[in-house]
Amino acid sequence: MVLSLIQKLYGVESRIKDKSTDEKYIARQEARQPIIRELKIWLEQNQPQLVGNSKLIEAANYLANQWHKLIRYVDDGRLSIDNNRAERAV
């Protein structure tokens, strides 16, 4: 479930990649807010129950720790969902 939500976020980004900053903002507000809400609910319900040493636990902890950065891009059409371009440039 959580992977499908993340795929939906990237799907929206793929569809709006050539749009203006304002158009990206509007599209993100309309499409992403429900997905982000669902993702937050999943995280709140499941992260405390995850135990052991798995990639899912690592990913859930990373998501929780970086949540403020993830939701920031929804409110600014200039921002990217991730920093992959910057990491590739380095």
Backbone as numpy.savetxt, mean C-alpha at the origin, in Angstrom:
# Nx Ny Nz CAx CAy CAz Cx Cy Cz
-5.52 -13.41 1.03 -6.32 -12.21 1.03 -5.47 -10.95 1.03
-4.49 -10.88 1.90 -3.69 -9.67 2.00 -2.91 -9.42 0.70
-2.43 -10.47 0.07 -1.72 -10.28 -1.19 -2.63 -9.75 -2.27
-3.87 -10.19 -2.30 -4.80 -9.68 -3.30 -5.09 -8.20 -3.07
-5.13 -7.77 -1.83 -5.33 -6.35 -1.54 -4.15 -5.52 -2.04
-2.96 -6.01 -1.80 -1.76 -5.31 -2.27 -1.73 -5.28 -3.79
-2.10 -6.38 -4.41 -2.17 -6.42 -5.88 -3.18 -5.41 -6.40
-4.28 -5.24 -5.70 -5.28 -4.24 -6.11 -4.69 -2.84 -6.04
-3.90 -2.55 -4.98 -3.27 -1.24 -4.88 -2.35 -0.98 -6.06
-1.54 -1.96 -6.39 -0.62 -1.81 -7.52 -1.39 -1.77 -8.85
-2.51 -2.45 -8.93 -3.33 -2.40 -10.14 -3.85 -1.00 -10.41
-4.29 -0.34 -9.35 -4.75 1.05 -9.51 -3.58 1.92 -9.97
-2.43 1.75 -9.37 -1.26 2.54 -9.77 -0.92 2.31 -11.23
-1.03 1.09 -11.67 -0.73 0.77 -13.06 -1.68 1.51 -14.00
-2.95 1.59 -13.62 -3.94 2.26 -14.46 -3.78 3.77 -14.48
-3.19 4.36 -13.45 -3.11 5.82 -13.37 -1.70 6.36 -13.58
-0.76 5.51 -13.96 0.65 5.93 -14.02 0.89 7.10 -14.96
0.10 7.26 -16.01 0.31 8.35 -16.96 -0.63 9.53 -16.73
-1.34 9.53 -15.64 -2.29 10.60 -15.33 -1.58 11.78 -14.66
-2.26 12.89 -14.61 -1.72 14.07 -13.93 -1.74 13.85 -12.43
-1.06 14.71 -11.71 -1.02 14.63 -10.25 -2.43 14.72 -9.66
-3.22 15.63 -10.17 -4.59 15.78 -9.67 -5.45 14.56 -9.98
-5.29 14.02 -11.18 -6.05 12.83 -11.56 -5.65 11.63 -10.70
-4.35 11.53 -10.40 -3.88 10.45 -9.53 -4.50 10.58 -8.14
-4.51 11.80 -7.63 -5.09 12.03 -6.31 -6.55 11.58 -6.27
-7.32 12.01 -7.26 -8.76 11.67 -7.31 -8.94 10.16 -7.42
-8.20 9.53 -8.31 -8.32 8.08 -8.49 -7.94 7.33 -7.22
-6.91 7.80 -6.55 -6.49 7.15 -5.30 -7.54 7.30 -4.22
-8.13 8.46 -4.13 -9.16 8.67 -3.12 -10.35 7.75 -3.36
-10.71 7.60 -4.61 -11.88 6.78 -4.94 -11.59 5.28 -4.82
-10.47 4.85 -5.36 -10.20 3.42 -5.45 -9.42 2.87 -4.28
-8.52 3.62 -3.76 -7.59 3.09 -2.76 -8.12 3.13 -1.34
-8.88 4.12 -1.00 -9.32 4.24 0.38 -10.02 2.97 0.88
-10.95 2.39 0.11 -11.57 1.14 0.59 -10.57 -0.01 0.72
-9.62 -0.07 -0.20 -8.61 -1.14 -0.16 -7.70 -0.95 1.05
-7.29 0.28 1.28 -6.42 0.59 2.43 -7.16 0.26 3.73
-8.43 0.60 3.80 -9.21 0.28 5.00 -9.25 -1.23 5.24
-9.49 -1.98 4.18 -9.52 -3.44 4.30 -8.17 -3.99 4.74
-7.11 -3.43 4.19 -5.76 -3.86 4.54 -5.46 -3.57 6.01
-5.89 -2.41 6.49 -5.68 -2.04 7.89 -6.46 -2.99 8.81
-7.67 -3.31 8.44 -8.48 -4.24 9.24 -7.79 -5.60 9.29
-7.31 -6.08 8.13 -6.61 -7.36 8.10 -5.41 -7.32 9.03
-4.64 -6.24 8.94 -3.43 -6.12 9.76 -3.78 -6.11 11.25
-4.76 -5.33 11.63 -5.15 -5.25 13.05 -5.67 -6.58 13.58
-6.37 -7.32 12.75 -6.95 -8.58 13.20 -5.93 -9.72 13.20
-4.98 -9.69 12.28 -4.10 -10.84 12.10 -2.70 -10.70 12.65
-2.14 -9.51 12.64 -0.76 -9.35 13.10 -0.55 -9.85 14.53
-1.44 -9.51 15.47 -1.22 -9.98 16.85 -1.25 -11.51 16.99
-1.90 -12.18 16.06 -2.04 -13.64 16.16 -0.91 -14.39 15.46
-0.11 -13.69 14.69 0.98 -14.36 13.97 2.11 -14.68 14.93
2.59 -15.90 14.89 3.69 -16.31 15.76 4.74 -17.06 14.95
5.93 -17.11 15.49 7.01 -17.83 14.83 7.91 -16.92 14.03
8.59 -17.51 13.09 9.54 -16.79 12.26 9.25 -17.04 10.80
8.28 -16.35 10.25 7.93 -16.59 8.85 8.01 -15.30 8.06
8.00 -15.43 6.75 8.02 -14.26 5.86 6.73 -13.45 6.05
5.60 -14.12 6.32 4.35 -13.40 6.55 4.44 -12.51 7.78
5.06 -13.03 8.84 5.23 -12.23 10.05 6.12 -11.04 9.77
7.22 -11.27 9.07 8.13 -10.17 8.70 7.38 -9.12 7.90
6.61 -9.57 6.92 5.88 -8.64 6.06 4.82 -7.87 6.85
4.09 -8.55 7.73 3.06 -7.89 8.53 3.69 -6.86 9.47
4.81 -7.20 10.08 5.49 -6.26 10.96 6.01 -5.06 10.18
6.57 -5.31 9.00 7.06 -4.23 8.16 5.90 -3.31 7.77
4.79 -3.90 7.36 3.61 -3.12 6.98 3.14 -2.26 8.15
3.08 -2.84 9.32 2.64 -2.09 10.50 3.60 -0.95 10.81
4.89 -1.21 10.71 5.90 -0.19 11.01 5.95 0.92 9.97
5.58 0.60 8.74 5.65 1.57 7.65 4.27 2.12 7.26
3.26 1.82 8.05 1.89 2.18 7.69 1.76 3.66 7.37
2.35 4.52 8.19 2.22 5.96 7.99 2.76 6.39 6.63
3.75 5.70 6.12 4.29 6.01 4.80 3.37 5.50 3.70
2.80 4.33 3.90 1.90 3.77 2.90 0.69 4.66 2.69
0.07 5.09 3.75 -1.15 5.87 3.59 -0.87 7.29 3.12
0.33 7.76 3.27 0.68 9.12 2.84 0.54 9.30 1.34
0.93 8.31 0.56 0.91 8.46 -0.89 -0.51 8.61 -1.43
-1.51 8.11 -0.71 -2.89 8.22 -1.15 -3.32 9.68 -1.20
-2.75 10.49 -0.33 -3.14 11.90 -0.23 -2.30 12.85 -1.07
-1.39 12.31 -1.87 -0.53 13.16 -2.68 -0.24 12.49 -4.01
-0.77 13.03 -5.08 -0.60 12.45 -6.41 0.83 12.45 -6.90
1.71 13.20 -6.24 3.12 13.24 -6.64 3.91 12.05 -6.11
3.40 11.40 -5.09 4.14 10.32 -4.44 3.86 8.98 -5.10
4.82 8.08 -4.95 4.70 6.73 -5.48 4.31 5.78 -4.35
3.72 4.67 -4.71 3.32 3.67 -3.72 4.54 3.02 -3.05
5.67 3.02 -3.74 6.88 2.41 -3.18 8.10 3.20 -3.62
9.25 2.76 -3.19 10.49 3.45 -3.56 11.35 2.61 -4.48
10.74 1.75 -5.26 11.49 0.85 -6.13 12.37 1.60 -7.12
11.88 2.69 -7.71 12.69 3.44 -8.67 13.95 3.99 -8.01
13.80 4.52 -6.80 14.96 5.07 -6.08 15.95 3.97 -5.74
15.45 2.81 -5.32 16.34 1.71 -4.98 17.08 1.20 -6.20
16.41 1.15 -7.35 17.09 0.71 -8.57 18.16 1.70 -9.01
17.92 2.98 -8.76 18.88 4.03 -9.14 20.16 3.93 -8.31
20.04 3.46 -7.09 21.20 3.33 -6.20 21.96 2.11 -6.63
